[in-house]
């Protein structure tokens, strides 16, 4: 991953942490506040993992990073002085392109769905998990299992998470683009298939757009319809739609909104 793309990914992840999920929305202010910081920290020391693991608790209000365990050694997150900045730099520089959108979407979803489950069950009994793939500086691919447990809930928001990252390269290779929520008391798992919400093909390294296409895409991203774009540029609606179709096809995108979003993230428009 090049430096510019890794910086963009880092900012997107940090933004999710700052907002504590999707648009900083509160699910229901009637749910009780809870603080299980000491409990989770103590219990997590004895958790069994299927591989080398680093675990920590992140307090999103203060961006406080409390490292609990790190037996990764020579693995990706095996830094001796692992803190929040090092973790974010390593993560954003390592996730492969095909998993970037999935990872960002999943982080957003973790907050809202855990809150929904807490509202339904009136207690925190779910551990969520997802799989993402990385590539190190010498091109070796590794697969990581990330597990998450809400630690504190305040004013209808999750304000801290316990997170563990386990190297599972030895037995997981494929990416199914799923987010799972396991009910620890009933031993039941809900699986959310999120392929339809993310670009599982990976964004192309170089988006191909002419100056005219960039202008059209900029107007579309500003909320203008094809008819309005035609009026602004003094071209027909059919011409605008033909440009839209060509842009989508040659850049391997699902629709014009996905293309516009990717161009905005990269600073193209």
C-alpha positions in Angstrom: 0.0 0.0 0.0 1.4 3.4 -0.9 1.9 6.1 1.7 -1.0 8.3 0.5 -3.5 5.4 0.6 -2.3 4.3 4.1 -2.7 7.9 5.4 -6.3 8.1 4.1 -7.2 4.7 5.6 -5.6 5.8 9.0 -7.7 9.0 9.0 -10.9 7.1 8.2 -10.3 4.6 11.0 -9.5 7.4 13.5 -12.6 9.2 12.4 -14.7 6.2 13.3 -13.1 5.9 16.7 -13.7 9.6 17.3 -17.3 9.4 16.3 -17.7 6.1 18.2 -19.4 4.6 15.2 -21.8 5.6 12.5 -22.4 9.4 12.4 -22.2 9.5 16.2 -25.8 8.4 16.5 -27.2 7.2 19.8 -29.3 4.1 19.5 -31.4 4.7 22.7 -30.6 6.9 25.6 -32.7 4.7 27.9 -30.1 1.9 27.9 -28.1 1.8 31.1 -24.5 3.1 31.4 -22.1 0.3 32.1 -18.4 0.1 33.0 -16.7 -3.3 32.8 -13.1 -2.0 32.3 -11.5 -3.8 35.3 -13.6 -7.0 34.7 -12.7 -7.3 31.0 -9.1 -6.4 31.6 -8.7 -9.1 34.3 -10.7 -11.8 32.4 -9.0 -11.2 29.1 -5.6 -12.2 30.5 -6.8 -15.8 30.6 -8.6 -15.8 27.2 -7.5 -18.6 24.9 -6.6 -17.6 21.4 -5.8 -19.8 18.3 -2.5 -18.1 17.6 -0.1 -15.3 18.5 -2.2 -12.4 19.8 -2.0 -8.8 20.8 -4.9 -7.4 22.9 -5.8 -4.0 24.3 -8.6 -1.7 25.4 -9.1 1.6 23.6 -10.9 4.4 25.4 -12.4 6.5 22.5 -13.2 9.5 24.7 -9.5 10.0 25.6 -7.8 7.8 22.9 -6.3 5.9 25.8 -4.6 2.7 24.6 -4.1 0.0 27.4 -2.0 -2.9 26.1 -2.9 -6.1 27.9 -1.1 -8.9 26.0 1.4 -9.1 23.2 3.0 -12.4 22.3 3.2 -11.7 18.5 7.0 -11.7 18.5 8.1 -11.3 14.9 4.6 -11.0 13.6 3.0 -7.8 12.3 1.9 -6.3 15.6 4.8 -7.6 17.7 6.4 -4.2 18.4 7.9 -3.9 21.9 6.6 -0.4 22.3 3.1 -0.9 20.8 0.9 2.1 21.5 -2.1 3.7 19.7 0.0 5.6 17.1 2.2 2.6 16.3 -0.9 0.3 16.2 -2.7 2.7 13.8 0.3 3.2 11.6 0.9 -0.6 11.4 -2.7 -1.4 10.7 -3.3 1.3 8.0 0.0 0.4 6.2 -0.7 -3.3 6.2 -4.3 -4.1 5.3 -4.5 -5.2 1.7 -6.6 -3.1 -0.8 -9.3 -5.8 -1.2 -10.1 -5.7 2.5 -9.9 -1.9 3.2 -13.5 -1.0 2.6 -14.7 -4.1 4.5 -12.6 -3.2 7.5 -13.8 0.4 7.6 -17.4 -0.7 7.2 -17.1 -3.3 9.9 -15.6 -0.9 12.4 -18.6 1.4 11.9 -21.1 -1.5 12.2 -19.5 -2.8 15.4 -20.6 0.2 17.4 -24.2 0.3 16.2 -24.9 -3.4 16.2 -23.3 -4.0 19.6 -25.5 -1.2 21.0 -28.6 -2.8 19.4 -27.8 -6.2 20.9 -27.2 -4.6 24.3 -30.6 -2.8 24.0 -32.2 -6.2 23.2 -30.5 -8.3 25.9 -30.0 -5.6 28.5 -26.4 -6.9 29.1 -23.2 -7.3 27.3 -23.0 -11.0 26.3 -21.8 -10.7 22.7 -18.3 -10.9 21.3 -17.9 -9.8 17.7 -15.3 -10.9 15.2 -14.0 -10.3 11.7 -11.1 -11.4 9.5 -8.8 -9.1 7.6 -5.7 -9.8 5.5 -2.4 -7.9 5.6 0.8 -7.7 3.6 4.2 -6.8 5.2 7.1 -4.9 3.6 8.5 -8.0 2.0 5.2 -9.0 0.5 4.2 -11.8 2.8 0.5 -12.1 3.5 -1.0 -12.8 6.9 -4.5 -13.2 8.0 -5.8 -11.8 11.3 -8.8 -12.5 13.4 -10.1 -9.4 15.3 -12.4 -9.9 18.3 -14.2 -7.1 20.0 -16.1 -6.7 23.3 -17.7 -3.5 24.5 -16.2 -2.3 27.7 -18.0 0.9 28.6 -21.3 2.4 27.5 -22.1 6.0 28.4 -25.0 8.2 27.2 -26.1 5.6 24.7 -22.7 5.2 23.1 -19.9 2.6 23.3 -16.9 4.6 24.7 -14.4 1.8 24.9 -13.8 -1.6 23.3 -11.6 -4.6 24.2 -9.9 -5.7 21.0 -7.7 -8.7 20.2 -5.8 -9.4 17.0 -4.7 -13.0 16.4 -2.6 -14.2 13.6 -4.6 -17.1 12.1 -2.7 -17.4 8.8 -2.0 -21.1 9.6 -5.7 -22.1 9.3 -7.7 -19.2 7.7 -6.9 -18.2 4.1 -10.1 -17.1 2.6 -12.0 -13.8 3.2 -15.8 -14.3 3.3 -16.5 -10.6 4.2 -18.6 -11.5 7.2 -19.1 -9.9 10.6 -20.1 -12.2 13.4 -21.6 -11.6 16.8 -21.4 -14.5 19.2 -23.8 -14.8 22.2 -21.5 -16.1 25.0 -24.3 -17.2 27.3 -26.3 -19.1 24.7 -23.4 -20.1 22.4 -25.2 -18.8 19.4 -23.7 -16.7 16.5 -25.3 -14.2 14.3 -23.4 -13.6 11.0 -23.8 -10.5 9.0 -22.9 -10.9 5.3 -21.6 -7.5 4.3 -20.3 -8.2 0.7 -23.1 -6.1 -0.8 -22.0 -3.0 1.2 -18.3 -3.0 0.4 -16.1 -3.1 -2.6 -14.7 -6.7 -2.3 -12.8 -6.4 -5.6 -10.5 -3.7 -4.3 -10.2 -0.3 -5.7 -8.0 0.0 -8.7 -4.6 1.7 -8.0 -5.1 4.2 -10.8 -8.5 5.6 -11.5 -8.9 6.6 -15.1 -10.9 9.8 -15.7 -10.7 12.5 -18.3 -11.0 16.1 -17.4 -14.6 16.1 -18.6 -15.5 13.0 -16.6 -13.9 14.6 -13.4 -16.1 17.7 -14.0 -19.2 15.6 -14.4 -18.3 13.5 -11.3 -17.7 16.6 -9.2 -21.2 17.9 -10.1 -22.7 14.5 -9.3 -20.9 14.4 -5.9 -22.4 17.8 -5.2 -25.9 16.3 -5.5 -26.8 17.4 -9.0 -29.0 15.1 -11.2 -27.9 14.0 -14.7 -30.4 16.6 -16.1 -28.9 19.4 -13.9 -25.4 18.4 -14.9 -26.4 18.6 -18.6 -27.7 22.1 -18.1 -24.6 23.2 -16.2 -22.3 21.8 -18.9 -24.6 22.5 -21.9 -24.7 18.9 -23.0 -27.6 16.4 -23.3 -28.7 14.1 -20.5 -27.9 11.2 -22.8 -24.3 12.4 -23.0 -24.1 12.8 -19.2 -25.4 9.2 -18.7 -23.0 7.9 -21.3 -20.1 9.4 -19.5 -21.4 7.9 -16.2 -21.7 4.5 -17.7 -18.2 4.6 -19.2 -16.6 5.9 -15.9 -18.2 3.1 -13.9 -17.2 0.4 -16.4 -13.6 1.3 -17.0 -12.8 1.8 -13.3 -14.5 -1.4 -12.2 -17.0 0.2 -9.8 -20.5 -0.9 -8.9 -22.1 2.5 -9.4 -21.4 6.2 -9.8 -21.7 6.9 -6.0 -19.0 4.3 -5.2 -16.8 5.9 -7.9 -17.4 9.4 -6.6 -16.7 8.4 -3.0 -13.4 6.8 -4.0 -12.4 9.8 -5.9 -13.2 12.1 -3.0 -11.2 9.9 -0.6 -8.2 10.1 -2.9 -8.5 13.8 -3.5 -9.2 13.4 -7.2 -12.3 15.6 -7.1 
